Amino acid sequence: MIFDIQRFSTHDGSGIRTIVFFKGCPLHCPWCENPESQSFGSELLYDPGKCIGCLDCTRVGEKGEISARDGRIHINRQRIKNPEMYRHVCPANALQVVGEEKSVADIIGEIEKDLPFYRNSGGGVTISGGEPFGQPKLLIRLLQALDRRGIDANVETSLQARWRDIEASLPYVDTFLADLKHTDAETLREYTGGDLDLILENFRSLDRNGARVVVRVPVIPGFNDSDEAIGEMITFAASLANVREINFLPYHTLGMNKAVQIGREYQYLTRLPDWNGRLDHYTRMAEQNGLATNIGG
């Protein structure tokens, strides 16, 4: 189950890259930029700004899953058992199905279209999410297929995953882009549902196995945006022998509209903070601990 394949990206690794987004995540970060990635199943995304009022979607279901009242579409998401029936209904793409089952062959077919760009730019493929290790069998088969073709492969991960699944990926991953959101277990659990002990031990296990890891810190006001919290994460990152770089990912509101479109309430800040030099301050803190830095990944 994936929810997007983004081509010609210049982020999440070197060169020109294709980003494959796996659907499903064990965490529930309220600021998630891709809230449609959290569920492991497909779901409906509705953008009323694109709706042309054709009402084709209201004629599909048998139990009034989608209805029209006062000139507006209303979706009863609890009644929808098979979102797939709506995939090709809306002519304006106001109603879309997020999430699609694809085979490794399907995904590789898309990736291979960009082989010349990888070779000329030193790029490759980044597997993101959601959480890629939430679908470990698909992930490993895809990584093996990339390895056979000599394509550079990065994995973007929260490390909220079983070590045995991460270990199985080691021969095929060039770089792990690993999130470190906090070093206080209670705060991490309260905001995201994450298990700090599991995440930190996975970082240490990657380090013991000589894996190349770039630590990525999402800087979130009200959660970890302080010298104390950032300093502790920098100290931990610097303690790992194979970590040479830390990225600071500033909070943004890109997930706000998408959360509404999949029928959820966005539960974090709706305005961008005034960073007022804080991100530069954090990069100086990291550089003083011997780490290369980047703002934005």
ABEGO torsion letter per residue (X at the ends): XBABBBBGBABGEBEBBBBBBBBEBABBBAABABAAAABABBBBBBBAAABAGAGAAAAABAAGABBBBGGBBBBBAAABABAAAAAAABAAGABBBBEBBBBAAAAAAAAAAAAAAAAAAGBEBBBBOEBAAABAAAAAAAAAAAAAAGBBBBBBBAGBBBAAAAAAAAAABABBBBBBABABAAAAAAAAGBBAAAAAAAAAAAAAAGBBBBBBBBBBBGAABBAAAAAAAAAAAAABAABABBBBBBBBAAAAAAAAAAGBBBABBABBBBAGGAAAAAAAAAAAAGBBBBBGX
